[in-house]
């Protein structure tokens, strides 16, 4: 992974960048890509009051290679959702996903977070996603059968945050 700069503030240009990143995976539907973009728009419109926080990873030329979106879960003490973590297809397998997750974990910990929750699908194409979460210290906590569609479960992965918690290498 060459020089990468992490930033927390989104710009108007990030709506297109996020669409490109999420779309490059081939995993997500048009509706899901719209949702990813909408979270950027919410942050631009409402700021931190939106509840959607971002970490974006830019290369030295300013191209956004990946991002994560996370936020506190209302009515909990220190629980955060990891809404999205995605890396542009051509930047995958470089360690950028782990680096983004480590950035999220540091920010969650600094905000008093104690638990980080990620959810994903049981479809076979998401096996690399599930393996990523497990390799980064998450545990599969729950499964709701046939949540997304017949034969497609939702899986919840959780990680307990410790001060300065990071994703293992």
Backbone as a printed PyTorch tensor [residue, N CA C, xyz], in Angstrom:
tensor([[[  0.8530,  -1.1670,   0.0000],
         [  0.0000,   0.0000,   0.0000],
         [  0.8990,   1.2300,   0.0000]],

        [[  0.8310,   1.9960,  -1.0840],
         [  1.6090,   3.2210,  -1.1810],
         [  1.0720,   4.2510,  -0.1990]],

        [[  1.6130,   5.4440,  -0.2840],
         [  1.1970,   6.5260,   0.6000],
         [ -0.3130,   6.7230,   0.5290]],

        [[ -0.9440,   6.6340,   1.6880],
         [ -2.3860,   6.8430,   1.7900],
         [ -2.6190,   7.8720,   2.8800]],

        [[ -3.5140,   8.7880,   2.6100],
         [ -3.8810,   9.8020,   3.5900],
         [ -5.3250,   9.5240,   4.0110]],

        [[ -5.5460,   9.4740,   5.2980],
         [ -6.8870,   9.2480,   5.8220],
         [ -7.4840,  10.5900,   6.2140]],

        [[ -8.7650,  10.7490,   5.9180],
         [ -9.4710,  11.9760,   6.2880],
         [-10.8700,  11.6130,   6.7670]],

        [[-11.4260,  12.5280,   7.5610],
         [-12.7440,  12.3000,   8.1610],
         [-13.8450,  13.1340,   7.5200]],

        [[-13.4930,  14.2250,   6.9020],
         [-14.5100,  15.1180,   6.3430],
         [-14.8200,  14.7370,   4.9020]],

        [[-16.1150,  14.6140,   4.6150],
         [-16.5360,  14.3140,   3.2530],
         [-16.7380,  15.6170,   2.4910]],

        [[-16.6160,  15.5050,   1.1730],
         [-16.8550,  16.6300,   0.2780],
         [-17.9290,  16.2120,  -0.7240]],

        [[-18.4100,  17.1630,  -1.4910],
         [-19.3960,  16.8410,  -2.5240],
         [-18.8820,  15.8130,  -3.5150]],

        [[-17.5940,  15.8550,  -3.8060],
         [-16.9970,  14.9020,  -4.7510],
         [-17.0210,  13.4740,  -4.2180]],

        [[-17.1570,  13.3300,  -2.9170],
         [-17.1520,  11.9820,  -2.3330],
         [-18.4130,  11.1900,  -2.6460]],

        [[-19.4840,  11.8460,  -3.0300],
         [-20.6800,  11.0920,  -3.4220],
         [-20.3530,  10.2210,  -4.6360]],

        [[-19.7100,  10.7940,  -5.6320],
         [-19.3250,  10.0160,  -6.8210],
         [-18.2290,   9.0160,  -6.4870]],

        [[-17.2900,   9.4050,  -5.6250],
         [-16.2010,   8.4940,  -5.2530],
         [-16.7540,   7.2480,  -4.5600]],

        [[-17.6810,   7.4510,  -3.6440],
         [-18.2840,   6.3220,  -2.9230],
         [-19.0600,   5.4350,  -3.8930]],

        [[-19.8170,   6.0370,  -4.7960],
         [-20.5380,   5.2390,  -5.8100],
         [-19.5530,   4.3770,  -6.5970]],

        [[-18.4460,   4.9670,  -6.9960],
         [-17.4470,   4.2300,  -7.7640],
         [-16.8130,   3.1020,  -6.9840]],

        [[-16.4990,   3.3610,  -5.7340],
         [-15.8730,   2.3380,  -4.8900],
         [-16.8320,   1.1710,  -4.6750]],

        [[-18.0430,   1.4750,  -4.2460],
         [-19.0270,   0.4260,  -3.9550],
         [-19.4030,  -0.3160,  -5.2450]],

        [[-19.5760,   0.4240,  -6.3190],
         [-19.9260,  -0.2000,  -7.5900],
         [-18.8390,  -1.0830,  -8.1500]],

        [[-17.5690,  -0.7740,  -7.8510],
         [-16.4580,  -1.5420,  -8.4200],
         [-16.3960,  -2.9740,  -7.9010]],

        [[-17.0350,  -3.2380,  -6.7650],
         [-16.9630,  -4.5770,  -6.1740],
         [-17.7970,  -5.5910,  -6.9450]],

        [[-18.8680,  -5.1190,  -7.5850],
         [-19.7730,  -6.0330,  -8.2530],
         [-20.7040,  -6.7670,  -7.3020]],

        [[-20.6340,  -6.4750,  -6.0040],
         [-21.4550,  -7.1510,  -5.0050],
         [-22.8190,  -6.5050,  -4.8270]],

        [[-22.9030,  -5.2020,  -5.0350],
         [-24.0560,  -4.4500,  -4.5650],
         [-25.0120,  -4.0790,  -5.6860]],

        [[-26.2950,  -4.0410,  -5.3320],
         [-27.3350,  -3.6500,  -6.2770],
         [-27.3080,  -2.1360,  -6.4620]],

        [[-28.0080,  -1.6690,  -7.4740],
         [-28.1200,  -0.2300,  -7.7130],
         [-28.7370,   0.4690,  -6.5020]],

        [[-29.7120,  -0.1750,  -5.8840],
         [-30.3460,   0.4080,  -4.7000],
         [-29.3490,   0.5400,  -3.5410]],

        [[-28.5190,  -0.4760,  -3.3370],
         [-27.5180,  -0.4180,  -2.2680],
         [-26.4800,   0.6710,  -2.5440]],

        [[-26.0970,   0.8220,  -3.7910],
         [-25.1440,   1.8770,  -4.1600],
         [-25.7600,   3.2450,  -3.8830]],

        [[-27.0470,   3.3890,  -4.1730],
         [-27.7480,   4.6410,  -3.8620],
         [-27.7130,   4.9230,  -2.3650]],

        [[-27.8920,   3.9000,  -1.5430],
         [-27.8730,   4.0750,  -0.0890],
         [-26.4920,   4.5380,   0.3640]],

        [[-25.4450,   3.9380,  -0.1670],
         [-24.0790,   4.3440,   0.2010],
         [-23.8710,   5.8300,  -0.0980]],

        [[-24.3210,   6.2650,  -1.2740],
         [-24.1960,   7.6810,  -1.6450],
         [-25.0460,   8.5620,  -0.7340]],

        [[-26.2340,   8.0900,  -0.3890],
         [-27.1450,   8.8690,   0.4540],
         [-26.5370,   9.1490,   1.8280]],

        [[-25.7620,   8.2220,   2.3700],
         [-25.1410,   8.4540,   3.6770],
         [-24.1190,   9.5870,   3.5980]],

        [[-23.4090,   9.6820,   2.4840],
         [-22.4940,  10.8070,   2.2790],
         [-23.2990,  12.1070,   2.2360]],

        [[-24.3950,  12.1040,   1.4880],
         [-25.2450,  13.2900,   1.3740],
         [-25.7790,  13.7060,   2.7520]],

        [[-26.2040,  12.7460,   3.5370],
         [-26.6970,  13.0460,   4.8900],
         [-25.6180,  13.7240,   5.7240]],

        [[-24.3850,  13.2130,   5.6490],
         [-23.2920,  13.8180,   6.3940],
         [-23.0100,  15.2320,   5.8880]],

        [[-23.0420,  15.4270,   4.5750],
         [-22.8070,  16.7630,   4.0270],
         [-23.8870,  17.7450,   4.4750]],

        [[-25.1090,  17.2740,   4.5610],
         [-26.2380,  18.1300,   4.9120],
         [-26.3130,  18.4080,   6.4150]],

        [[-26.1190,  17.3630,   7.2080],
         [-26.3650,  17.4760,   8.6530],
         [-25.1150,  17.3770,   9.5120]],

        [[-23.9760,  17.0850,   8.9020],
         [-22.7420,  16.9670,   9.6710],
         [-22.7960,  15.7840,  10.6250]],

        [[-22.1410,  15.9290,  11.7710],
         [-22.0960,  14.8350,  12.7380],
         [-23.4770,  14.5050,  13.2930]],

        [[-24.4170,  15.4660,  13.2320],
         [-25.7830,  15.2070,  13.6970],
         [-26.4560,  14.1170,  12.8710]],

        [[-25.9250,  13.8350,  11.6830],
         [-26.4840,  12.7640,  10.8450],
         [-26.2620,  11.3930,  11.4820]],

        [[-25.2460,  11.2810,  12.3340],
         [-24.9050,   9.9870,  12.9230],
         [-24.0460,   9.1280,  12.0150]],

        [[-23.6770,   9.6510,  10.8530],
         [-22.8300,   8.9280,   9.9120],
         [-21.4600,   9.5850,   9.8760]],

        [[-20.4720,   8.8610,  10.3600],
         [-19.0950,   9.3410,  10.3800],
         [-18.3260,   8.5860,   9.3030]],

        [[-17.2950,   9.2030,   8.7680],
         [-16.5520,   8.6150,   7.6550],
         [-15.0570,   8.6390,   7.9130]],

        [[-14.3870,   7.6440,   7.3550],
         [-12.9460,   7.6610,   7.1630],
         [-12.7440,   7.3440,   5.6880]],

        [[-12.0510,   8.2330,   4.9960],
         [-11.7830,   8.0430,   3.5710],
         [-10.2770,   7.9300,   3.3780]],

        [[ -9.8650,   7.0860,   2.4540],
         [ -8.4510,   6.8530,   2.1780],
         [ -8.1350,   7.3410,   0.7730]],

        [[ -7.2700,   8.3550,   0.6960],
         [ -6.8780,   8.9290,  -0.5910],
         [ -5.4290,   8.5830,  -0.8970]],

        [[ -5.1530,   8.3130,  -2.1700],
         [ -3.7640,   8.1070,  -2.5700],
         [ -3.0770,   9.4600,  -2.7130]],

        [[ -1.7960,   9.4460,  -3.0290],
         [ -1.0370,  10.7000,  -3.0790],
         [ -1.5080,  11.6320,  -4.1900]],

        [[ -2.2750,  11.1030,  -5.1600],
         [ -2.8180,  11.9410,  -6.2400],
         [ -4.2100,  12.4620,  -5.9060]],

        [[ -4.7340,  12.0890,  -4.7470],
         [ -6.0460,  12.5580,  -4.3300],
         [ -7.2070,  11.6690,  -4.7120]],

        [[ -6.9210,  10.5100,  -5.3380],
         [ -8.0070,   9.5880,  -5.6780],
         [ -8.4190,   8.8250,  -4.4200]],

        [[ -9.7150,   8.7640,  -4.1760],
         [-10.2220,   8.0290,  -3.0230],
         [-10.2510,   6.5470,  -3.3680]],

        [[ -9.5010,   5.7670,  -2.6040],
         [ -9.3450,   4.3270,  -2.8620],
         [-10.2840,   3.4720,  -2.0280]],

        [[-10.7320,   4.0040,  -0.9160],
         [-11.6050,   3.2350,  -0.0380],
         [-12.1940,   4.1380,   1.0200]],

        [[-13.1810,   3.5980,   1.7040],
         [-13.8090,   4.3820,   2.7620],
         [-14.5300,   3.4530,   3.7230]],

        [[-14.8370,   4.0180,   4.8770],
         [-15.6770,   3.3480,   5.8630],
         [-16.6650,   4.3720,   6.3870]],

        [[-17.8560,   3.9110,   6.6720],
         [-18.8980,   4.7300,   7.2840],
         [-19.3470,   4.0010,   8.5420]],

        [[-19.3960,   4.7320,   9.6400],
         [-19.7580,   4.1350,  10.9240],
         [-20.5080,   5.1740,  11.7320]],

        [[-21.1140,   4.7560,  12.8170],
         [-21.7960,   5.7090,  13.6740],
         [-22.3230,   5.0710,  14.9310]],

        [[-22.6100,   5.9060,  15.9180],
         [-23.1370,   5.3980,  17.1850],
         [-24.5600,   4.8650,  17.0100]],

        [[-24.8690,   3.8160,  17.7420],
         [-26.2160,   3.2570,  17.7300],
         [-27.0320,   4.0010,  18.7850]],

        [[-28.1160,   4.6590,  18.3760],
         [-28.9290,   5.4010,  19.3420],
         [-29.4140,   4.4980,  20.4820]],

        [[-29.5300,   5.0990,  21.6450],
         [-30.0670,   4.4350,  22.8500],
         [-29.1730,   3.3170,  23.3650]],

        [[-27.8890,   3.3470,  23.0180],
         [-26.9310,   2.3900,  23.5740],
         [-25.8190,   3.1740,  24.2500]],

        [[-25.0310,   2.4750,  25.0340],
         [-23.8570,   3.0680,  25.6490],
         [-22.6260,   2.5100,  24.9630]],

        [[-22.0740,   3.2770,  24.0300],
         [-20.8100,   2.9150,  23.4060],
         [-20.8730,   1.8620,  22.3190]],

        [[-22.0420,   1.6210,  21.7460],
         [-22.1380,   0.6690,  20.6430],
         [-22.1770,   1.4450,  19.3290]],

        [[-21.3750,   0.9860,  18.3700],
         [-21.2810,   1.6310,  17.0580],
         [-21.5470,   0.6150,  15.9710]],

        [[-22.1950,   1.0690,  14.9120],
         [-22.3820,   0.2570,  13.7150],
         [-21.3030,   0.6020,  12.7020]],

        [[-20.7840,  -0.4110,  12.0350],
         [-19.9340,  -0.2280,  10.8670],
         [-20.8640,  -0.4210,   9.6710]],

        [[-21.3160,   0.6870,   9.0960],
         [-22.3140,   0.6190,   8.0290],
         [-21.7050,   0.1370,   6.7150]],

        [[-20.5360,   0.6630,   6.3820],
         [-19.8760,   0.3070,   5.1270],
         [-18.3750,   0.3060,   5.3450]],

        [[-17.7100,  -0.6120,   4.7190],
         [-16.2670,  -0.5430,   4.5480],
         [-16.0120,  -1.1460,   3.1680]],

        [[-15.4140,  -0.3590,   2.3160],
         [-15.2390,  -0.7930,   0.9320],
         [-13.9650,  -0.1960,   0.3580]],

        [[-13.3410,  -0.9840,  -0.5020],
         [-12.1010,  -0.5800,  -1.1660],
         [-12.3030,  -0.7480,  -2.6620]],

        [[-11.8480,   0.2400,  -3.4130],
         [-11.9280,   0.1700,  -4.8670],
         [-11.3240,  -1.1590,  -5.3280]],

        [[-11.9560,  -1.8160,  -6.2710],
         [-11.5580,  -3.1610,  -6.7030],
         [-10.0590,  -3.2680,  -6.9730]],

        [[ -9.4910,  -2.3010,  -7.6850],
         [ -8.0780,  -2.3980,  -8.0390],
         [ -7.1380,  -2.1810,  -6.8510]],

        [[ -7.6610,  -1.7260,  -5.7050],
         [ -6.8420,  -1.5180,  -4.5070],
         [ -7.0620,  -2.6110,  -3.4600]],

        [[ -7.8800,  -3.6060,  -3.7900],
         [ -8.1150,  -4.6960,  -2.8360],
         [ -6.8850,  -5.5670,  -2.7190]],

        [[ -6.7850,  -6.2700,  -1.6150],
         [ -5.6630,  -7.1810,  -1.3140],
         [ -4.3550,  -6.4220,  -1.0890]],

        [[ -4.4530,  -5.1390,  -0.6890],
         [ -3.2580,  -4.3390,  -0.4170],
         [ -3.1050,  -4.0220,   1.0670]],

        [[ -4.0650,  -4.4270,   1.8850],
         [ -4.0580,  -4.0750,   3.3000],
         [ -4.8450,  -2.8100,   3.6060]],

        [[ -5.4210,  -2.1910,   2.5750],
         [ -6.1540,  -0.9490,   2.7920],
         [ -7.4110,  -1.1760,   3.6310]],

        [[ -8.1040,  -2.2810,   3.4270],
         [ -9.2920,  -2.5620,   4.2400],
         [ -8.9460,  -2.6640,   5.7140]],

        [[ -7.8700,  -3.3550,   6.0170],
         [ -7.4170,  -3.4650,   7.4180],
         [ -7.0280,  -2.0980,   7.9720]],

        [[ -6.3480,  -1.3030,   7.1460],
         [ -5.9480,   0.0260,   7.5940],
         [ -7.1680,   0.9090,   7.8580]],

        [[ -8.1610,   0.8400,   6.9840],
         [ -9.3960,   1.5940,   7.2080],
         [-10.0830,   1.1440,   8.4910]],

        [[-10.1630,  -0.1550,   8.6940],
         [-10.8040,  -0.6600,   9.9020],
         [-10.0470,  -0.2120,  11.1480]],

        [[ -8.7340,  -0.2210,  11.0970],
         [ -7.9390,   0.2490,  12.2440],
         [ -8.2320,   1.7240,  12.5280]],

        [[ -8.3960,   2.5230,  11.4800],
         [ -8.7420,   3.9340,  11.6520],
         [-10.1160,   4.0740,  12.3110]],

        [[-11.0780,   3.2760,  11.8440],
         [-12.4160,   3.3090,  12.4440],
         [-12.3390,   2.9190,  13.9120]],

        [[-11.6420,   1.8380,  14.2050],
         [-11.5490,   1.3730,  15.5900],
         [-10.9360,   2.4270,  16.5000]],

        [[ -9.9100,   3.1160,  16.0320],
         [ -9.2840,   4.1660,  16.8340],
         [-10.2780,   5.2930,  17.1050]],

        [[-11.0580,   5.6530,  16.0970],
         [-12.0370,   6.7250,  16.2660],
         [-13.1830,   6.3000,  17.1750]],

        [[-13.6310,   5.0690,  17.0240],
         [-14.6860,   4.5540,  17.8980],
         [-14.1970,   4.5410,  19.3420]],

        [[-13.0020,   4.0460,  19.5610],
         [-12.4350,   4.0120,  20.9180],
         [-12.3100,   5.4180,  21.4950]],

        [[-11.8670,   6.3720,  20.6800],
         [-11.6990,   7.7440,  21.1730],
         [-13.0350,   8.3950,  21.5090]],

        [[-14.1210,   7.8780,  20.9500],
         [-15.4630,   8.3940,  21.2490],
         [-16.1350,   7.5860,  22.3620]],

        [[-15.3660,   6.7590,  23.0410],
         [-15.9150,   5.9780,  24.1430],
         [-16.6270,   4.7200,  23.6960]],

        [[-16.3970,   4.3150,  22.4600],
         [-17.0400,   3.1070,  21.9610],
         [-16.5140,   1.8630,  22.6530]],

        [[-17.4080,   0.9280,  22.8720],
         [-17.0240,  -0.3290,  23.5100],
         [-17.3400,  -1.5370,  22.6420]],

        [[-18.2000,  -1.3500,  21.6400],
         [-18.5780,  -2.4640,  20.7710],
         [-18.8030,  -1.9340,  19.3660]],

        [[-18.2840,  -2.6930,  18.3790],
         [-18.4540,  -2.3580,  16.9730],
         [-19.1950,  -3.5160,  16.3200]],

        [[-20.2520,  -3.2000,  15.5690],
         [-21.0890,  -4.2220,  14.9490],
         [-21.0410,  -4.0660,  13.4330]],

        [[-20.8280,  -5.1840,  12.7650],
         [-20.8570,  -5.2200,  11.2950],
         [-21.8470,  -6.2960,  10.8890]],

        [[-22.5740,  -6.0300,   9.8210],
         [-23.5060,  -7.0440,   9.3290],
         [-23.2010,  -7.3250,   7.8730]],

        [[-23.5050,  -8.5420,   7.4640],
         [-23.2860,  -8.9330,   6.0760],
         [-24.2190, -10.0800,   5.7170]],

        [[-24.1740, -10.4460,   4.4810],
         [-25.0370, -11.4890,   3.9370],
         [-24.3740, -12.8630,   4.0320]],

        [[-25.2130, -13.8860,   4.0210],
         [-24.7060, -15.2680,   4.0250],
         [-24.4150, -15.7770,   2.6190]],

        [[-24.7080, -14.9680,   1.5730],
         [-24.4550, -15.4290,   0.2050],
         [-22.9890, -15.8110,   0.0450]],

        [[-22.7140, -16.8310,  -0.7660],
         [-21.3280, -17.2800,  -0.9560],
         [-20.3770, -16.1790,  -1.4070]],

        [[-20.8350, -15.2250,  -2.2030],
         [-19.9330, -14.1710,  -2.6720],
         [-19.3940, -13.3200,  -1.5230]],

        [[-20.0530, -13.3480,  -0.3480],
         [-19.6070, -12.5730,   0.7990],
         [-18.6670, -13.3590,   1.7170]],

        [[-18.2430, -14.5320,   1.3140],
         [-17.2910, -15.2950,   2.1220],
         [-16.0210, -14.4930,   2.4140]],

        [[-15.4350, -13.7780,   1.4330],
         [-14.2520, -12.9670,   1.7520],
         [-14.5470, -11.8820,   2.7980]],

        [[-15.7340, -11.3250,   2.7690],
         [-16.1240, -10.3150,   3.7500],
         [-16.1840, -10.9330,   5.1340]],

        [[-16.8170, -12.0800,   5.2370],
         [-16.9140, -12.7560,   6.5420],
         [-15.5300, -13.1460,   7.0440]],

        [[-14.6790, -13.6400,   6.1630],
         [-13.3140, -14.0130,   6.5520],
         [-12.5320, -12.7790,   7.0190]],

        [[-12.7460, -11.6520,   6.3510],
         [-12.0900, -10.3970,   6.7470],
         [-12.4670, -10.0360,   8.1770]],

        [[-13.7660, -10.0400,   8.4810],
         [-14.1910,  -9.6860,   9.8330],
         [-13.5950, -10.6360,  10.8700]],

        [[-13.6230, -11.9200,  10.5940],
         [-13.0590, -12.8870,  11.5380],
         [-11.5600, -12.6730,  11.7240]],

        [[-10.8410, -12.4130,  10.6420],
         [ -9.3950, -12.1870,  10.7230],
         [ -9.0600, -10.9200,  11.5040]],

        [[-10.0150,  -9.9890,  11.5460],
         [ -9.7990,  -8.7230,  12.2450],
         [-10.3470,  -8.7350,  13.6670]],

        [[-10.6400,  -9.9100,  14.1860],
         [-11.0170, -10.0250,  15.5860],
         [-12.5010,  -9.9440,  15.8840]],

        [[-13.3360,  -9.9200,  14.8670],
         [-14.7810,  -9.9500,  15.0890],
         [-15.2110, -11.3950,  15.3460]],

        [[-16.3550, -11.5360,  15.9790],
         [-16.9680, -12.8480,  16.1730],
         [-18.3700, -12.8120,  15.5700]],

        [[-18.7730, -13.9330,  14.9720],
         [-20.1530, -13.9990,  14.5090],
         [-21.0330, -14.1070,  15.7410]],

        [[-21.8900, -13.1220,  15.9180],
         [-22.7010, -13.0190,  17.1200],
         [-24.1270, -13.5190,  16.9140]],

        [[-24.6700, -13.2630,  15.7210],
         [-26.0740, -13.6260,  15.4970],
         [-26.3320, -13.8190,  14.0070]],

        [[-27.4090, -14.5490,  13.7460],
         [-27.8510, -14.8020,  12.3770],
         [-29.3710, -14.7970,  12.3840]],

        [[-29.9330, -14.0740,  11.4240],
         [-31.3700, -14.1240,  11.2200],
         [-31.5810, -14.7770,   9.8630]],

        [[-32.2120, -15.9080,   9.8920],
         [-32.3870, -16.6960,   8.6750],
         [-33.3820, -16.0380,   7.7250]],

        [[-33.0620, -16.1470,   6.4350],
         [-33.9100, -15.6610,   5.3550],
         [-34.3060, -14.1960,   5.5320]],

        [[-33.3760, -13.3980,   6.0090],
         [-33.6130, -11.9750,   6.2690],
         [-33.7240, -11.1740,   4.9670]],

        [[-32.7320, -11.3090,   4.1130],
         [-32.7090, -10.5370,   2.8690],
         [-33.6370, -11.1190,   1.8060]],

        [[-33.6680, -12.4370,   1.7510],
         [-34.4580, -13.1490,   0.7450],
         [-34.4830, -14.6180,   1.1540]],

        [[-35.3490, -15.4290,   0.5510],
         [-35.3220, -16.8570,   0.8490],
         [-33.9080, -17.4170,   0.6200]],

        [[-33.3920, -18.0710,   1.6480],
         [-32.0560, -18.6640,   1.5590],
         [-30.9140, -17.7030,   1.8120]],

        [[-31.2040, -16.4270,   2.0910],
         [-30.1470, -15.4360,   2.3380],
         [-30.3130, -14.8270,   3.7230]],

        [[-29.4160, -15.2350,   4.6120],
         [-29.4370, -14.7840,   6.0020],
         [-28.6660, -13.4800,   6.1540]],

        [[-28.9380, -12.7890,   7.2680],
         [-28.0980, -11.6750,   7.6890],
         [-27.2500, -12.1920,   8.8490]],

        [[-25.9710, -11.8500,   8.8430],
         [-25.0530, -12.2390,   9.9080],
         [-24.5350, -10.9850,  10.5860]],

        [[-24.5260, -11.0100,  11.9050],
         [-24.0070,  -9.8980,  12.6960],
         [-22.6780, -10.3210,  13.3000]],

        [[-21.6710,  -9.5160,  13.0620],
         [-20.3540,  -9.7240,  13.6340],
         [-20.0990,  -8.6040,  14.6310]],

        [[-19.5030,  -8.9330,  15.7730],
         [-19.2160,  -7.9230,  16.7820],
         [-17.7520,  -7.9980,  17.1970]],

        [[-17.2810,  -6.8400,  17.6200],
         [-15.9270,  -6.7550,  18.1630],
         [-15.9710,  -5.8420,  19.3660]],

        [[-15.4290,  -6.3170,  20.4710],
         [-15.3420,  -5.5090,  21.6730],
         [-14.1230,  -4.6170,  21.5520]],

        [[-14.3320,  -3.3300,  21.7590],
         [-13.2610,  -2.3590,  21.6180],
         [-12.4730,  -2.2760,  22.9200]],

        [[-11.1920,  -2.1900,  22.7610],
         [-10.3110,  -1.9020,  23.8750],
         [ -9.6450,  -0.5610,  23.5440]],

        [[ -9.1150,   0.1110,  24.5240],
         [ -8.4240,   1.3700,  24.1810],
         [ -7.3730,   1.1190,  23.1040]],

        [[ -7.4300,   1.9170,  22.0600],
         [ -6.4940,   1.8380,  20.9260],
         [ -6.5510,   0.4710,  20.2470]],

        [[ -7.7480,  -0.1360,  20.1910],
         [ -7.9260,  -1.4220,  19.5230],
         [ -7.6080,  -1.2820,  18.0390]],

        [[ -6.9570,  -2.2980,  17.4650],
         [ -6.6440,  -2.2710,  16.0420],
         [ -6.9040,  -3.6230,  15.4260]],

        [[ -7.0520,  -3.6120,  14.1450],
         [ -7.2330,  -4.8370,  13.3840],
         [ -5.8780,  -5.5240,  13.2840]],

        [[ -5.8160,  -6.8050,  13.6240],
         [ -4.5550,  -7.5470,  13.5540],
         [ -4.0840,  -7.7390,  12.1420]],

        [[ -2.8160,  -7.8900,  11.9900],
         [ -2.2530,  -8.1130,  10.6500],
         [ -2.0270,  -9.5770,  10.3890]]])
